[in-house]
Amino acid sequence: MTSRTSSVGPQPTVTGEHPAQRRVLTVLVIAQVLSGAALAAGITIGALLAEEMLGSTGLAGVPSALFTAGAAVGAILVGRACQRWGRRPGLTLGYVLGTIGSLGVVLATALDSVPVLFVGLLVYGIGTAAVLLVRYAGADLASPERRARAVSTVLFALAAGAIAGPNLVGVTGDLADSWDIPRLAGPFLLSALAFCSAAIFVWTFLRPDPLLVSRMVAAEAEAAAEAQSRPNATEGTPQAAVAPPEDRRVLITGVTVMVLSQIVMIAIMTMTPIHMTDHGHSTQTAGMVIGLHLGAMYLSSPLSGILADRIGRPFTATLGTLTMFCAALVAALSPGHSTFGMSLALILLGIGWNMGFVSGTALVADALPPATRAATQGTIDVGLAVAAAGGGMASGLIFAGGGYELLALSGGILILVLAPLAALLTLPAPKAAADAEKAGVGSS
């Protein structure tokens, strides 16, 4: 009896990586370096550009609001595109929109047009959604025991672009000036080039498409399992692995871990520069502390991935919770004039956020079957964008009403909600426990 030939090439073993995973990760890492430069350069200069064009410091927060709104729209748009056509077309669409938005901002500065600026910033924000959604593509073909490390590898690559982008602000400003364009538009020229390069690279080299391959692997496994379960199948024939159905308990836990980590991180980070300048620090010192925080957010990714894969997602989420709680305590108890105290608090905050983000992403990838994965992941990232906006707004209100210490302690108390949620995940679901017990009885 001849077996049906696989349409997706060599199949992964039960515990092995899919043969295409290494190539996929390589392509995604390079794309993240490129798009990370686009993300960092635009956000670094957006508030200053708006202040210059609008002539008001009170409206300097508009770019952040537009980025957030665009990221929310982009998460849905890019997620649905990936769901329908695959990761390659979906991510390429996001990068192309990021390119258009960046060029729109440059055009707005040349025309001195505020409406064009707002539209450009909004579309630019859509492109930034693709930058974070790439982490899910890294997990599509990863084996369960290496899934978190795949996610962490993609996030780690983002650090290279995020560090390089702001350091190119001066060079791109000189380029814009030579073209008779306002200097502050220079970083958006870099963003356009970086997004465009990422779009071309992903469209050309992200083959095979990891999401489409994962679907075909799951479909073939289900077909094989169905064939073996027919009456004429011999007893004792090994059953093919079938993609598990959506596990809502794991999914909700993963989403909660990411959302609460995002809220607390954004809330404390946003008000730290203001707290420091209020206590006599220069803006350069405050910027250095935020730079250390951003480095900790992404450079700690390999550690988070190893912990989540080898020791477990719940353990890593709990450790991230405790790390962020310690960060909140250090921030609340450190004197406002202490550069060391603020630096330590923000470094711990970044590391704790990364542990929560990587373990939460891995939990979401564990819980979702390939058939519905991309659209649901896009919807989840909408929640992350809303959480970021909510954390930023709430931090301002708490800071104005009770000070930085109250803000930090409130964040620390909120993040402790994660610990029992992560602990609950270690308990078997009632259905899983019953199935395991039935299997044990049947084999005895």
N, C-alpha and C positions, 0 to 999 in steps of 0.2 A: 504494500500500500504506500503510495507516494504522498508525501506531506506537502502542504501548500507552501510555496515560496514566500518568504517575508518580503514585504514591499519597503521595508525601512532598513534593510541591510542587517549587519550583525546585531544580535539581540543582547541586552545586558543580562548578566547572571543575576541571581537573587540578591547578592550583596555587592555586585560589581558596578562600575560606572558604565554608562552607555559609551560606545566607541567615539561618538561625536562630541562628547562633553568637553574634552580638552580643547578642541578647536573652538567650540562655542564660547567657552570662558575666555580664551585668548582674544577673540573678536570683541567681546563685551568689555574686557578690561581696557583695550585701546580706545573703544568708543567712550568709556567713562572718563578717561584722561582728557579727551577732547572736549566732551560736553561739560566736564567739571570746570574747565577754564571758562567756558561760556557762562556757566551759572555763577561762579564767584565774581567775575569781572563786572557783570551787570548789576548784581545786588550791591556790590561794594560802592558803586557810584550813583545808583538810582536816586537816592534821597538828595544828594548834592545837586544832581541835574534838575530834579523837580523844584528844589528851592531856588535855583538860579533862574529857571524859566517862569516860575509862578511868582517870584518875588516875595515869598512868605515862608518863614520857618514853620508856621503852623500847619502848612500843607505838605511838609516834607515827608510825612508818613503815607502819603497817597501811593507812591510806588509799591510799598510793602503790601498795602491793601489790594492793589491791582495784581501783584505777583500771586498773592494768595488766591484771589478769585480766579485768575487764569490757571493756576495749578489745579484748583478744584474742577474746573471745566475740562482741563487737559487730562486729568486722571480718568474721567468718564470717557472722553473722546478716544484717547489712546488705548484705554482698556477695552473698549468695545471694538476698536479696529483690530487689536490683537486677537480678540475672541473670534472675530469673523474671518480674518485673513491670515493671522499668524503674527509672531513677534516681529519678523523682519519688516513687513509693511507697516505695522502699527507704530513701532519705534521710529521708523524712517519718517512717518507722518509727523510725529511729535517734534523731531529734529528740524524738519522743514518749516514747521510753524514757528519754532524758535528762531530760525534764520530770518523769516519774514518779519517777526516781531522786532528783532534786533535792528534790521534795516529800517523798519518803521520809526524806531526811536531816533536813529541817525537822521532820517528825513525830517522828523519833527524839529530837531535842533537846527537843521539847515533852513527850514521854513519859519522857524520860531512859532510853531503851531502847537498850542496846548492840547486841542482835541486829538491831533495826530499822535502826540506824545502818549496820551492816555490809551488810545487804541493799540499803539505799539507795545506799551508795557503790558497790557492785558494779553496780547498774543504771545509776547515773550514769556509770560508766565505759563502759558499752555505748554511751551517747549520745555520748561523746567520740570513739568510733571513726568516727562519721559525719562529724565535723568534718574529719578528715584524708582520708576517702574522697571528699569533695567535689572534691578536686583532679583526680581521674580524670574526673569528669563534665565538667570544663572542657575536657578534651582530646578528648572523644568526637567532636565535630563540627569540631574544628580541623584545618586543613590541615597536612600534615607539616612544612612550613617555618615554621609558627606555633604548633606544638603546645606547645613548651616555654614560650613566652610566655603561652599560655593557662593553663598550670599555675602559672606564677609569679604571674600576676594574682590567681588564687584564693588562693594562699598569702600574697601581699602584703595582701589584704583581711583576713586573719586577724589581722594585726598591730594593726589599729585596735581590734578587740574585745579583744585580749590586753592592750593598753595601757590601755584604758578600764576594763576589769573590776576590776583591783586598786584603781584610784583611787575606785571606788564602794563599797569595803568599809565605810568609815565611814558613808556615807549609808544603806546597806542595814542596817547594824548598828543605827542609830538607829530605822529603821522596825521592825525585829524587836523592839527593846526596847519600842517603843510598843504592840506587840501582846502584850506579856508573853511573848515568846519569847527565848531566849538570844541575845545579840548576835552570836555567832559563826555563828548560823544565817542571818543576814542575806544573806551572799553567795549562799547556796543559794536564797533567794527570788529573787534576781536571775537565777541560773542557770535556775530554773524558768520565769521570764518570758521569758528570752532564747531558751531551747530551744523553748518553746511558740510564740513569735513566728516563729522560723525554720521550724518545722513548718508553720504556717499559710501562711507566705509561699511556701515551696517547693511545697506542695500546690496552691496557687492559681495561681501564676505560672510554674512550670517546665513550660511548654507551648510547643512540642512537647517530648516527652521526648527528650533528646539520645542516649541509648543506643538507644532503639527506632528513632529516625530513622536512626542510623548503620547499624543492622542492615538496615533496608529499602533504604537506598542501596546497601549491599554486595550484597544479594540481587538487586536490579534490575540491577546491573552484571554480576553473574555470569550472570543469565538472558540479558542482551544478548550477552555474550561467547559463551555456549553457542549462541545462535541464529546468530551470525556464523561460528561454527566448523563449521556443518553443511556437507555437500557442496555444496548449492546456493548457498552464500554466494560472492559474487564475490571473486576473488583480489585482494588489495591493499586490501580493505575495512579501515578502521581498527578496531582491536580496543578494546572497552570496558575500562576499568580494573576489575580484579577485586581484591577484598580479598585481600591476601597471606595465606598460611597462617602459623601461629605460628612465629616464628623463635626457637628455644630458645637459640641462642647469644647473641643480643641480650637476650633475656629474663633469662637467668642473669646476664649482665653488669650489667644494670640493677638487679636484685635485690641483687647483691653490693655494688654501689656504695652503695645506700641502707642496707643492713644494717650494713656496716662503718662508714659515716659515723655512723649512729645509735649504735652501740656506743661508739665513741671519744668522740663528743660528750657522751653521757650520763655516761660514766665520769669524764671530766675535770670537767665542769660540776658533778656531784654532790658531789665532794670539795673543790671550790674554796672554798666558804664555810667549811667546817671548817678548811681549811688557813689561811685568812685570819684567822679568829678565834683560832686557835692562835698566831698571830704578832702579836696585839695589836689587830687591826682590830675595830671595832664591828660588830654585826649589821647596822646601817644601811648601813655602807660595803660590807659583803659583799653586801647586798641590791641596792645600786646597781650593783655589778659584774655581778650576775646580770641585772639589768634591761637593762644595756647589751648583754649577751650575747643576751637574748631579742629585743631590737630588731634586732640584727645578723642574727639567724636569719631574720627575716621581711622586714625592710625592704630587704634586699639581693636580694630575689626578682626585681625587674625586670632587674637586671644579669645574673643567672644565666640568665633566660629569653632575653635577647637573645644572650648568648654561645652558649647551647646551640643556638639556631635558626640563627644567622648563621655561626658558626664550627664548630659541631659538638658533639654530645653527648660524644664521647670527649675532646675538648680541654677542655670544661668540667669533666668528671669529673676529669681529670688536674690541672687548675688547682685544683679543690677539694681534691684530695689534697695538693698541695704547700702550700696555704694552711693546712690542718689540721696538717700536719707542722710548719710554721713556728709555729703556735699552740702546739703541744706543746713545741717547743724554748724558746719565750719563757716558757711556764709553768714549765718545769723549771729554767731558768737565772735567772729573776727572783728577787730576794730576797723572802722571804715578807712583809716589811713594806712592799713597794712596791705602792702602789695602782695606779700607772700601769702597771707590768709586768703585774699581774693583769688589769687592764682591757683592755690591748692583747691579751693572750693569749686572753681570752674573746670579744672582738670578732672576732678572726681565726677563732676556733673556730666562731662562729656563721655567718660568711660562708662559710667552707669547707664547713660542713654544708649550707648552703643550695644551694651549687653542686652538691654530690653528690646532694642530695635532688631538686632540679629536674631535673638531667640524668638521674638514675636513673629518675624517674617518666616522663620523656619516652621513655626507652628501652623501658620496660615497655609504654607506650601504643603505641609503634612496633611492638613485637613481637607484640601480641595482636590477633587478628581480633575483630570485634564480637560474634560468636556466643558466645565463651567469655570475653569480656573481664572482666565484672563479678565473676564468681565467682573467677577467678584473682587479680584485684586484691585482693579481700577476703582470700584466703589469704595473699598476700604481706604484707599489713598485719598479719596475725597474727605473721608472722616479725619484723616491725618492733617489735611490742609485746614479743615474747619477747626481742628484741635489747636493747630498752630495759631490761627487767628484768635481763637477764644483765649488761649493762654496769654497772648500778647496784650489783649484788651483787659483781661482780668488783672494782669500784673500791674498795669498802670493804675487801676482803681484801688487795689490793695496797697500799693506803694504810696499813693497820695493820701490814703486814709489812715494807714498804720505804720508806714515805714518799711524799709528793706528787711528788717529783722522779722517782722510779722509775715511778709511775703515769703521769705525763705522757710520759716517754720511751717507755714500753711502748705507749701509745696512738699516738705518732708512728710507731713502727716498724710497728705493725699497719696503720695507714692507708696506708703505702707499698705495701701489697699491691694497692691500687687502680690504681696507675700502670701496671703491666704489663697488667692486665686491660683498662683503657681503651685502651691501645695495641693490644692484640690485636683489639679491635673495629674498628679502622681497616683491618685486613686483610680481604679478601673471603673469604667462606665458600667452601669447595671447590666446592660445587654451584653457587653463584652465579657463580663464576669460570668454571666449565665452560659454564654456560648463556650467559654473555656471549660467550665465545669461539665457541660454536656459532652464536649470532646474527650475530656478525661474519663468520663464514665463509659463512653462508647469504645475507647481503646483498651479498657481493662478487661 
